[in-house]
Amino acid sequence: MTKGNTVTERFDASALGQWSEPRAFKVEGSQIAAYAAATNDLAPDAVAGEVAPPVFAIVPAFGAGGGSVVREEYRSELMGLLVHGEQWMVFHRPIRAGDELEVRGAVIGIHAKSSGVTAIMKSETRSEAGLVNEQFVTIFFRGVESGLDVGEAAPTLRSVAGDARSSGESGKLLAAVTYPVDPDQPARYAEASGDHNRIHTDDELARSVGLPGVIVHGMCTLAFAARAVRLAAGEPATAGVAQLGARFTRPLLPGDQLTTRVFDLGTPSGAAGTRAVRFECSDGAGNTVLGAGYAEVGQAH
């Protein structure tokens, strides 16, 4: 039942940790090249469809699923209240053309917050040789009440980046990289990624749910940021990102621009040859669209 904008019965914690059946995904060079084009990535090996940019990892994992923690009778109502809050990606090796992958997913945590509820979703992408990447997605249900605080929390990259900033260890500014966002960026990204959520393609629908119009996919924004992070950190390899994550704080609009400011945090403990950075992204008006960004660059070869 609903009271105002608050749902009082909604989640089924018994579904936590229920992994979906593994789903096969064969990586084609044309998919890598299309993703590079949709994110304006000019790295030669990505353009050639040989080695995928890191955020391409979302394509095999998109919709990986798992047991649903939202009760059936509240599903349509809750789906209208969710937003993609955070994304955290761990890369054990890059994805290459010809890879035969298997992907599975599960919801691993539900946590009540003062302004809503977060659900933590995890996906694992594997090949015959082992784990390729892990991804953690934080979904936020706005204005939803729940007494639940169960399962796993999201990884700690937000606190790593936030603690560095609050303690004054904000790091030396490595670079501020600005990329233009094309007017047709959402339509191109939808085709390349498989994410056809209509808030990215239907202006009227986007306005009906309170947005200013069509918005750029959050993962497309993160792909722009990943390229800026890699270049600012002096990493020549397309796939040279070992960890990457950020909080989605505000929509980016097509036709705008994205500026990524990258700060050096030094070498993580026990990770020789790797540079840790924090980053933040703003639109042309200076509004933060990605916050608490963190990456480790130089290992995932």
N, C-alpha and C positions, 0 to 999 in steps of 0.2 A: 504494500500500500504506500501511497505517496502523501506527504504533507508538505505543501509548498513545493520547494525544489529538493526535498529531502526524501530519499527512499529508505524505508525502515526495515524491509525484508528483502534480501537481494542475493546473498552469496552462499555457495555451498563449498565449505572447506574440505569436504571429503574428496573433492576432485583434485586437490593439490598433489603434484608429483605424478600425475597420470600422463605418461609419455604417449605421444601419438605414434602410430605405426610409421616406421621409416619410409620416407618417400624418395624415390630415385630421381636424380637430376643429372643429365649429361650436358656438360658445358660446351657450347659451340663457340667458335671464334667470332662468328657474326654477332652473338649476344654480347660478348665483351666489347667489340667495336661499337655496337649500338649504344651500350651504356656509356662508353667514353664520349661518344658524340652527344648524348643527352645531357651530360654533365660538363660539356665544354673542355674535356680533358684532352690535351694534345700530346701526352706522353707517347712516344713512338710505338712501344710494345703494346700499349692499350689500343691505340688507333689501329694497329695491325691485327688486333684480335688475338694476341698471344698470351699476355699476362694481364689479369684483371686488376683494375684499381681496387683498393681495399674495400670500399663501401659497396662494391658489386656483390659482396658476400650476402647482402640482404636479398638478392634476387633468388637464389636457390632456397633461402630460408623463409621467404615471404609466405605468410599463412601457414607456418608449420604446425600451429595449433597445439593440441593436447586436450586434456579433460577440461570442460567448461566449468568455471567456478561461478558463473552467473546463472541463477535459477531461470528456468525457461519462461516463467510468467513475467519476469522483469527484463528479459533480454532486449526487447525493442526499445524500452524506455531508457535503459542504461546505456545502450549503444549511442544514443543521442547526447549523452553526457560525458563521453570519454574523449581524452586527448592523449597524444603521444607525448609523454613527459620527458623521458630520458632514453638514451641508447648507449650501450657499452659493448664494445666488440674486442675480442681477443683473437689474434691471428697466429696460428701455429705454423702455417705456411701459406704462400699465395695460391690463389686459384688460377689455373691455366687452362687454355683451350684443350679439349679432349678429356678433361677430368670426368670421372664417373663418381658422382657423389651420392650420399644418402643423408637425409635431413630428418630430424625428429624434434618435437617441441613439447614443452610442458609449462603449466603455471606453477611456480614454486613458492609464491608468497602472496599474502593479502594483508595489508597494513592500513589501519585507520589513521587518518590525519585530521587536523583541525578543520580543514576546508574540503575534505573529501576522502576518498579511499584509493590507495595504489594497489595494483596487481603487478607482480613481477613475473615476466615470462622469459623462459630460457629456451634457446635452440642450440642444437649441436649439429655441425656439418662434418661428415667423415668421408674418407676414401678407404680403399682397401688397406692403405698404409697407415691409417690411424686418423686422429682428430685433425681437422683442417682449421676450423674456427668455432668459437663459442660466442653467442650473442645474448645479451640481457636487455629486455625491453621493459621499461616502466610505463604502465598505462595508468592514467589518472582519471578517476570518475569524479567530476566536479559536483560539489554540493551534496554528496551522498554520505549518509551516516552508516557506520558499522561498528560493532563492538569487537570485531575480529582483529587480531594482531598475531598472525600465525605464519609459519614457514620461514623461508629465507628472505633476507634483505637483498637489495641490489648491491653490486660490488661498490668498492669504496672510492672510485675515481673522483666523484664529486667532492668528497671530503679531502682527498689529496690536493686537488686544485684549490678548493676553498680554504683549507688550512694554510696553504702556502701564501695565499693572498692576505688572510687575516693576521698572520704572524709577521707580516712584513717581508717574507721571503718570496716576493712576487716574481723574482727573476729578471734578468736583463731582457729588454725588448730585442728580439732577433729581427723581426720584420713586421710591417703592416702591409698586407697584400690585398688589393682591391680587384674584384672581378665583376664585370657587368652581368646582369641576369637578363636573358633574352625574353621578349614578350611571349614567345611560344614555349618557354622552358617547361612549364608543367605538362603540356600536352606531349612533348617529346619524351619527358621522363616517364610519364604514365605508360607509354608504349614500350619503352626499353626495360622498365622495372616490373611491369605487370600490376602496378598499384593504380587501379582505375577509380579510386575513391572520387566521387563527383565534386567534392569541394576543390579539387585540383583541375577540374575540366569544365564545370558547369557554373557559370557566373551567377545565374539566377538562384540556383540551389545554394551556392556558397553564401549569398546575401541572406537567404531565408533562415540560415542558422547563425546569423549574427556576424559573419565575416564581411570585410570590405569588398569582397569579390573573390575570384579564384586566387588561391595561394600556392606558393611553391611547396612541393613535398619537403618535409623535414629531412628526409634522407638525401634528397638532392642538395639541400643546403649543407648537410654534413659532408657530402662528397666534395663540394666546393672547398669547404674548410680543410678537409684532409689533404687536398692538393696543395693548398697554401702552407699548411703545417709541414708537409714533406719538403717543399722547396725552401722554406725558411730555415729548416733544420739542416739543410745541406745534404739531403738524402737523394741521390740520383735515381735509385731504383723505384719504379712505379709501385712495387709491392713492399717497399721498405718501411712499413708501419706494423709494429707489433701489437699495439693496443691503441684504442681510440674511443672516445666517448664524450658526450655533452648533454646538457639540459636544453630542451626546446622552450624558449621563453616568450617568443613573439613570432607571428607569421611573417615570412618574407614574401613580397609581392613581385610578380613578373614585371620586367621592365625597370626594376630597381637596381641596386648594386649591393654587393656584399664585401665588407672589409674584415679581414681576419688579422687580429693582432696576436702574435706568437711570442711567448716569453720562455726563456731558458730556465729549466729547473735542475740542470746538471745530469749526472749519471745515476740511475736508480741503483740501489744496493744490490750487488750480485749480478749486475747486468752490464758487464764490460762491452764497450762498443755501441751502447745504446744511449740515446739522449732523451730525457724526459722534458716535456714542455707543457705549459698550460696555454690555453687560447680562448679568445672570446671573439664573437662575430657581431657586427652591427650593420644595419641597413644604411641607405643614403642619408637618412635624417639623423643618424647617430643612435637609433634605438637598438638595444641588444636583442638579437634574435637567437643566438646560441650562447649560453653561459656555462660556467664551471667546466669548460673544455679541458681535456687532459689527453695526452698522447705519449707513447713511447715509440721512438723512431730509430730504425737501424737494425732490426733483428729478423723480420719476417722475410727472409730471402729463400 
